[in-house]
Amino acid sequence: MGQVPQENMNTNYFQEMDEGPMFEDVAVYNRTVTTAEQIPYVINQAIREAYRQNGVAVVILPENLTSTEIDYVPTKTPKVVKNNYSQNINPDDIENSLEMLKNAKHPLVYAGRGLLGAKDVLTKFSEQFNIPVMTTVPATGVISTDHPNFIGTFGRLGTKSGFEALQHTDLILFIGSEFPFARFWPEGVKIIDVNNNPYDIGKTIDVDYAVIADAKSYLQALVDTDETLPNETWLKANQENKANWDKWLDKLSKDDSNGLNPETITSKIAEMAGPNDTYGVDTGNVSEFGVRGLPMNHNQRFAISGLFATMGFGLPAGLAGALSVPDAQAWTLSGDGGFSMVAPDLITEARYGLPVINVVLSNERLGFIYYEQVASKQHLYGVDLTGADWAKVAEGLGGIGFTVKSIKDADEVFSKIKELQASGNKKPIVVNAVIKQDDPVATAFMPLDAKLYGQDAVDEYSKKYHIDVKEQPSLGEILRAQGDNN
């Protein structure tokens, strides 16, 4: 990034500031160049460190140095971390892991981004060992989201099937992640923590067995044992629970009697999405709808501000998707709050002929924060937004705009978008989807099992979120109906 000329540094000159500290806590490499001759070396080192530590590298260049001529010999920067990285696995770790898996009645895989690029191995392991799989939100897609063994995730962006599986599991194979919300998992559950970074093992939760290993290599070693676990009530009950959840979301997508549901829009995206499409998902309630509704069942790529939950992430992520995978469709999914922060990026999409489809869920509210303020009984402040016609904004910034207020509108608009795609359209598209203001179903805590939480809690929760407990029985009820009373 740029800096004022050296002679103006540290003098309170116009636009001059000490930029280094801004990146100190997020950058794996952070340097300010002091001579023109350093530039090739420092940039080369920045690239190396970015690959080695899998993080952001920052190089600050004073303006006067970038226009200075030097004798330059190009350098080559090999990737020091490869996608096909593997390692030797300690046989004792495999033997001990197998013993713990066999002794567990309700084992569960919780997979993180360490398994990106290992979909085939994770899927094979899950099928061979008959174990349901959950993922962290940033790891969405490490197993196909339409695979029957995938049951979702946990927390505010989670699923009923994910929350309830955690309440009944007795062993979690926690692999390739430092999931910050693991500290909210139920107590008394045994945990095998697999990570190639010793610093991350046990970082967020106490573990019973630690394995320092590459996630993919570890799972492959388990697969190679040819061992298996019986496909008894546990996996089948989780599959049924997830299928019931998916049916409920599908039902919401087909109902606009009280206003447009976000599930209608994500279902339309799912119908159109290609096998290599990219999704840039913004922060807020829109994250919940994106995680639950966008298909990750082929080679799609999913980007979200997972750790810092930064608003305004969606549109820039869509730009990155369009540039990274130019032969596929790039999508962004934003709320009107996040979109309003970065809407001028539409000019960039238009300027460079990037036909990103930008979907805005508009409800004139910072819904995620609104929910938190209501839940914690705070005085409501700063959560109401002034409405904007994002379709007209798109047209003013060089794009094509549509407004959707009903299922009928959605059918017509997405049909028009297909026609634009077929005609070779190069303009960005904005779909202004005006949704109702209802809160998404709260999945961080879902008291739907009367045996665990009492009938009053079940009645209150199911009434608030319009859940028919006959169509959505709890996992505990499903297990007990199959003779599993634990």
SVG drawing of the C-alpha trace seen along z (x, -y; Angstrom):
<svg xmlns="http://www.w3.org/2000/svg" viewBox="-51 -19 72 72">
<polyline fill="none" stroke="black" stroke-width="0.4" points="0.0,0.0 1.1,-3.6 2.6,-6.2 3.4,-9.8 6.9,-10.7 9.6,-10.1 10.4,-13.7 6.8,-14.3 6.6,-11.3 6.3,-12.1 5.4,-15.8 1.6,-15.7 1.5,-16.2 -1.8,-15.8 -2.9,-12.1 0.2,-11.1 -0.1,-8.7 1.8,-5.8 0.2,-2.9 2.2,-0.1 0.3,0.3 -3.0,0.6 -2.0,4.0 0.2,5.3 -2.4,7.6 -3.6,9.1 -0.6,9.3 1.9,12.2 4.5,9.8 4.3,6.0 7.2,3.8 7.8,0.2 10.3,0.0 13.1,-2.6 15.0,-2.4 14.0,-1.7 16.5,1.1 14.6,2.9 11.3,3.1 11.9,6.4 13.3,8.1 10.7,7.0 7.8,7.8 9.4,11.2 9.6,11.9 6.0,10.7 4.8,13.3 6.9,16.0 5.5,15.3 1.9,15.0 2.2,18.5 4.2,19.9 1.9,18.6 -1.3,18.6 -2.1,15.0 -2.0,11.4 1.3,9.7 1.6,5.9 4.3,3.8 4.1,0.0 5.7,-1.9 6.6,-5.7 5.5,-7.4 8.9,-8.8 10.5,-5.3 7.9,-3.8 9.0,-6.2 12.8,-5.6 14.5,-3.5 16.8,-0.7 18.7,2.2 16.2,5.0 16.6,8.8 13.2,10.7 13.0,13.1 11.0,16.3 8.8,17.1 7.9,20.8 4.9,21.7 6.1,23.1 2.7,24.6 1.2,26.8 -2.4,28.0 -1.3,31.6 0.6,31.4 0.8,34.7 2.8,36.2 3.5,39.4 0.8,40.2 1.7,41.7 0.2,45.2 -0.5,44.9 -2.7,41.9 -4.8,43.9 -5.1,46.9 -6.1,44.7 -8.6,42.7 -10.2,46.0 -10.6,47.2 -12.3,44.0 -14.6,44.0 -15.6,47.7 -16.3,47.0 -18.5,44.0 -22.3,44.5 -22.9,41.1 -19.7,40.0 -19.7,36.8 -17.3,35.1 -16.8,31.3 -14.8,30.2 -13.0,26.9 -11.2,25.2 -8.2,27.5 -10.2,29.9 -10.6,27.6 -9.6,29.6 -10.3,32.9 -14.0,33.3 -13.5,36.8 -11.6,38.1 -14.0,36.6 -17.0,38.0 -15.4,41.4 -14.6,41.4 -18.1,40.3 -19.7,43.0 -17.2,45.8 -17.6,45.0 -21.2,44.0 -20.7,40.8 -22.6,37.5 -20.6,34.4 -20.9,30.8 -18.8,28.0 -17.7,24.6 -19.3,21.8 -16.2,20.8 -15.7,24.5 -19.1,24.8 -18.6,27.1 -15.8,29.3 -18.5,32.0 -21.4,31.4 -24.3,29.6 -26.7,32.1 -24.9,35.2 -27.3,37.1 -24.5,37.3 -24.1,33.5 -26.2,32.1 -25.2,28.4 -23.5,26.2 -23.9,24.8 -24.7,21.3 -26.6,18.3 -25.9,19.4 -26.7,23.0 -29.3,25.7 -31.7,27.5 -30.0,30.8 -26.6,29.4 -27.7,28.0 -29.5,31.2 -26.7,33.5 -24.3,31.7 -26.8,32.2 -26.7,36.0 -23.1,36.7 -20.6,38.4 -17.5,37.9 -16.5,35.1 -13.8,35.6 -12.7,32.0 -10.6,31.7 -8.8,28.8 -10.2,25.9 -9.8,23.5 -13.6,22.9 -14.0,20.0 -17.5,21.1 -16.4,24.6 -16.3,23.3 -20.2,23.4 -20.4,27.1 -22.0,29.2 -19.8,30.4 -18.8,34.0 -18.3,34.7 -15.0,36.4 -13.0,34.6 -10.3,35.7 -8.6,32.6 -6.7,32.9 -4.6,30.0 -1.3,29.5 -0.5,26.5 0.2,27.5 -0.6,24.0 -4.3,24.4 -4.9,27.7 -6.9,27.2 -7.0,23.5 -10.8,23.0 -11.8,26.1 -10.3,28.8 -9.6,32.0 -9.2,35.6 -6.8,36.7 -4.6,34.5 -3.3,35.4 -0.7,33.2 -1.3,34.0 -2.5,32.8 -6.3,33.2 -6.6,34.9 -3.7,37.3 -5.1,38.2 -8.6,39.1 -7.0,41.0 -5.0,43.1 -8.3,43.9 -10.0,44.8 -7.0,47.1 -7.6,49.2 -10.8,50.6 -12.5,50.4 -16.1,49.3 -18.8,48.5 -22.3,50.0 -24.9,47.8 -27.3,47.9 -29.9,45.5 -27.5,42.5 -26.7,41.8 -30.2,42.6 -31.8,40.3 -29.5,37.4 -30.2,37.9 -34.0,37.9 -33.6,34.8 -31.7,32.9 -34.2,34.0 -37.1,32.6 -35.2,29.3 -34.6,29.0 -38.3,29.7 -39.2,26.9 -36.9,24.4 -38.4,25.5 -41.9,24.9 -40.9,21.3 -39.5,20.7 -43.0,21.4 -44.9,19.1 -45.3,15.3 -48.7,15.0 -47.2,12.6 -44.4,11.2 -41.4,12.4 -39.2,15.0 -35.5,14.9 -35.6,18.6 -37.5,17.9 -34.5,15.9 -31.8,18.5 -33.9,21.2 -33.9,19.3 -30.1,18.9 -29.8,22.6 -31.8,23.4 -29.6,21.3 -26.2,21.9 -23.6,23.7 -21.0,26.2 -18.2,23.7 -20.0,20.6 -18.7,18.3 -20.6,16.8 -19.6,13.7 -21.8,13.6 -22.1,10.5 -22.5,10.2 -25.7,10.2 -29.0,12.1 -28.0,12.5 -25.2,14.8 -27.8,17.2 -29.8,17.4 -26.7,17.8 -25.2,20.6 -28.5,22.5 -29.6,22.0 -26.7,21.7 -25.7,24.9 -22.1,26.1 -22.5,29.5 -19.9,29.4 -16.9,27.1 -18.6,23.9 -16.6,21.5 -17.9,19.8 -16.5,16.6 -17.7,15.0 -16.1,12.8 -16.0,15.7 -13.9,14.4 -14.4,10.7 -17.9,10.6 -17.2,7.4 -20.2,5.7 -19.8,4.8 -17.8,8.0 -20.2,9.4 -19.7,7.1 -15.9,7.0 -16.0,10.8 -18.1,11.0 -15.5,9.0 -12.9,11.4 -15.0,14.3 -15.6,12.9 -11.9,12.3 -10.8,15.6 -13.2,17.8 -14.1,15.9 -15.8,18.8 -18.4,19.2 -21.1,17.0 -20.2,14.8 -22.9,14.1 -23.1,11.8 -25.7,11.9 -26.0,8.8 -28.4,7.2 -29.3,3.6 -27.1,2.4 -23.9,4.0 -24.7,3.3 -25.2,-0.4 -21.6,-0.6 -20.0,0.6 -22.6,0.1 -20.2,-2.2 -18.2,1.0 -20.9,1.6 -19.1,-1.0 -16.0,1.2 -18.0,4.3 -19.5,2.2 -16.2,0.7 -14.5,4.1 -17.4,5.9 -18.0,8.2 -21.6,9.5 -21.8,10.3 -25.3,11.0 -25.7,9.0 -28.7,10.0 -29.8,7.5 -32.2,8.7 -33.8,5.4 -35.8,5.0 -34.7,1.5 -33.1,2.9 -29.8,4.2 -31.6,7.4 -28.7,9.2 -28.0,6.4 -31.7,5.7 -32.2,9.3 -29.2,9.0 -30.6,5.8 -34.1,7.3 -32.7,10.5 -30.5,8.6 -33.4,6.2 -31.4,3.2 -32.9,-0.1 -33.1,0.1 -30.6,-2.2 -29.0,-2.5 -30.7,0.5 -33.4,-1.1 -32.3,-1.9 -33.7,-4.4 -35.0,-2.5 -33.4,-2.8 -34.3,-1.5 -31.2,0.6 -32.5,1.5 -32.4,-2.2 -29.0,-2.6 -27.7,0.2 -28.9,-1.5 -27.3,-4.8 -24.0,-3.0 -23.9,-1.2 -25.7,2.0 -29.1,3.6 -31.6,3.5 -34.6,5.6 -37.0,5.5 -38.6,8.6 -41.5,8.4 -43.2,11.7 -42.7,15.3 -44.2,14.3 -41.7,11.4 -38.9,13.8 -39.9,16.3 -40.1,13.5 -36.9,11.7 -34.7,14.8 -36.1,15.9 -35.0,12.6 -31.6,13.0 -31.2,16.4 -32.0,14.7 -29.4,12.0 -26.8,14.7 -27.7,16.5 -27.3,13.3 -23.8,12.7 -24.6,9.9 -21.5,8.1 -23.2,5.7 -23.5,6.3 -27.0,7.1 -28.7,6.1 -31.8,7.9 -33.4,5.8 -35.4,8.4 -37.8,6.7 -38.2,9.2 -40.3,9.2 -38.8,8.1 -39.3,11.3 -36.2,12.6 -34.6,15.8 -35.3,18.8 -32.9,18.8 -30.7,21.9 -28.1,21.2 -30.5,22.6 -33.5,24.7 -35.6,26.1 -37.7,28.6 -37.2,31.7 -39.7,31.7 -37.6,34.4 -34.6,32.1 -36.2,28.6 -39.8,29.1 -43.1,28.8 -43.6,25.1 -40.2,24.2 -41.1,26.3 -44.5,24.7 -43.1,21.1 -40.3,21.7 -42.3,23.5 -45.1,20.9 -42.6,18.0 -41.0,19.5 -44.1,21.2 -42.6,24.7 -44.9,27.7 -43.3,30.1 -45.1,33.0 -43.3,32.1 -40.1,31.2 -39.7,33.7 -36.5,33.3 -33.6,35.6 -34.1,37.0 -37.7,38.0 -36.4,39.6 -33.7,41.5 -36.1,42.7 -38.6,43.8 -35.9,46.0 -35.1,47.5 -32.1,45.3 -32.9,43.8 -29.4,42.4"/>
</svg>
